[in-house]
Amino acid sequence: WLRDCIMFVRLGTWIRKEAWPNVKEAGTFGVRWLQLVGLLHCTQEYGIDFSTTVGASMVPVFNASGDVLLFERLTQRIHGWSRGEVIVATSPKDPDARICKRILGLPGDRVMMGEADDAHEVVVPRGHVWLQGDNKAASHDSRHYGPVPVGLLQGKVRAKLWPLNEMGPIRAM
């Protein structure tokens, strides 16, 4: 019985002096790691994010593939959207894909759709924008799927980061 008590006391001392500090350090590390993950998530969700280009719809501003773009999600919450801005949006045809286009029409604007003898006017409805690629011949945009709900717009493209020799800010037209 006495041997069991001594062993129990030794175990308690070992836990208090050696094991507990290690458990405490691991817990602190885990909490710091979760804080970092939460900060990164909030930065990506509400601050800045990156996207790559696929397709020739924005040539010559962006290459057909491989460009890395920095876009931000904050200023539209304060200032809204403006004509001429290059944006990243969720594709209206494929919710798993992103598109990069330029805003050509805001709610209430009248835009021409179609070619010369087949052209007709479209009024952009409230809560929507008219998106088009700079390379009209290669762009699948609002001319094909109509006005895009503002809720699909993710952010404003602010800079091209790759390739390095083309790095620089992206300005609205």
C-alpha positions in Angstrom: 0.0 0.0 0.0 2.8 2.4 0.9 4.6 1.6 -2.3 1.5 2.5 -4.3 1.2 5.9 -2.5 4.9 6.7 -3.1 4.4 5.8 -6.8 1.3 8.0 -7.0 3.1 11.0 -5.4 6.1 10.5 -7.8 3.7 10.4 -10.8 2.0 13.6 -9.5 5.4 15.3 -9.2 6.4 14.3 -12.7 3.2 15.5 -14.2 3.5 18.9 -12.4 7.2 19.5 -13.1 7.7 17.9 -16.5 4.5 16.9 -18.4 2.3 19.9 -17.5 4.7 22.6 -18.9 4.9 20.6 -22.2 1.1 20.3 -22.4 0.8 24.0 -21.6 3.3 25.0 -24.3 1.5 22.8 -26.8 -1.8 24.4 -25.9 -0.3 27.9 -26.3 1.1 26.9 -29.7 -2.3 25.5 -30.8 -4.1 28.7 -29.8 -1.5 30.9 -31.6 -1.8 28.7 -34.7 -5.6 29.0 -34.7 -5.3 32.8 -34.3 -3.0 33.0 -37.3 -5.4 30.8 -39.4 -8.3 33.0 -38.4 -6.4 36.2 -39.3 -5.4 34.8 -42.7 -9.0 33.7 -43.3 -10.4 37.2 -42.5 -7.7 38.8 -44.6 -8.6 36.7 -47.6 -12.3 36.9 -47.1 -12.6 40.6 -46.4 -9.2 42.1 -47.5 -7.1 40.9 -50.3 -6.9 37.8 -52.4 -5.1 36.5 -55.5 -6.3 35.1 -58.8 -4.8 33.8 -62.0 -5.8 34.5 -65.5 -7.2 31.8 -67.8 -8.4 32.8 -71.2 -7.9 35.7 -73.6 -10.9 37.9 -72.7 -8.8 40.6 -71.1 -5.9 40.7 -73.6 -3.9 43.0 -73.9 -4.3 44.1 -70.2 -3.6 40.5 -69.1 -2.0 37.6 -70.8 -4.2 34.7 -71.9 -2.9 32.6 -69.0 -0.5 32.6 -66.1 -0.9 36.2 -64.9 -1.2 36.5 -61.1 -3.6 39.3 -60.0 -4.0 40.9 -56.6 -7.6 42.0 -55.9 -9.1 43.6 -52.8 -12.6 43.2 -51.4 -12.8 46.2 -49.1 -13.3 49.5 -51.0 -16.4 48.4 -52.8 -18.1 48.1 -49.4 -17.3 51.8 -48.8 -17.3 53.4 -52.3 -19.3 50.8 -54.3 -18.5 49.8 -57.9 -17.5 52.2 -60.8 -17.6 52.0 -64.5 -14.3 51.0 -66.0 -13.0 49.0 -63.0 -11.5 45.6 -63.6 -13.1 43.1 -61.3 -13.0 39.4 -60.3 -16.4 37.8 -60.0 -17.9 34.4 -59.6 -18.9 33.1 -63.0 -22.7 33.3 -63.5 -22.5 30.1 -65.5 -20.2 28.1 -63.2 -20.2 28.9 -59.5 -16.8 27.1 -59.0 -15.1 29.4 -61.5 -13.9 33.0 -61.3 -14.0 35.5 -64.2 -12.1 38.7 -64.7 -13.9 41.4 -66.6 -14.3 45.2 -66.8 -17.5 46.9 -65.5 -19.1 48.7 -68.5 -22.6 49.4 -67.0 -24.1 50.1 -63.6 -27.7 49.8 -62.5 -29.9 52.0 -64.7 -27.3 52.3 -67.5 -28.3 51.6 -71.1 -25.8 49.4 -73.0 -25.9 48.3 -76.6 -26.0 44.6 -77.2 -25.3 42.9 -80.5 -23.7 43.9 -83.8 -24.6 47.0 -86.0 -27.8 45.8 -87.8 -28.8 43.4 -85.0 -28.1 45.8 -82.0 -30.6 46.5 -79.3 -30.4 48.5 -76.1 -30.4 46.7 -72.7 -31.1 48.6 -69.4 -29.0 47.2 -66.5 -31.4 46.3 -63.8 -31.0 47.4 -60.1 -28.6 45.2 -58.3 -26.7 44.2 -61.5 -23.7 45.3 -63.5 -22.8 44.8 -67.2 -19.4 43.1 -67.6 -17.3 42.8 -70.7 -13.8 41.6 -71.5 -11.4 44.1 -73.2 -10.9 41.5 -76.0 -14.5 41.3 -77.3 -13.7 38.6 -79.9 -12.5 36.2 -77.2 -14.7 37.2 -74.2 -17.7 35.3 -72.9 -19.4 38.1 -70.9 -22.7 40.0 -70.3 -23.3 40.0 -74.1 -23.8 36.2 -73.7 -25.3 35.8 -70.2 -26.8 39.3 -69.6 -26.4 41.6 -66.6 -24.5 40.0 -63.6 -25.8 40.3 -60.0 -23.6 42.5 -57.9 -23.5 39.7 -55.3 -21.3 37.7 -57.6 -18.6 40.4 -57.7 -15.7 39.5 -55.4 -13.3 42.4 -55.6 -11.4 45.1 -57.6 -8.2 44.1 -59.4 -5.5 46.4 -58.1 -2.3 44.9 -59.4 -0.7 42.4 -61.7 2.0 40.6 -59.7 3.2 38.1 -62.3 5.1 38.0 -64.7 7.5 40.2 -62.8 8.5 42.3 -65.9 4.8 43.3 -66.2 4.1 43.9 -62.5 2.2 47.1 -61.8 -1.1 48.7 -60.8 -4.3 48.1 -62.8 -6.2 51.3 -63.4 -9.9 51.8 -64.2 -10.6 53.2 -67.7 
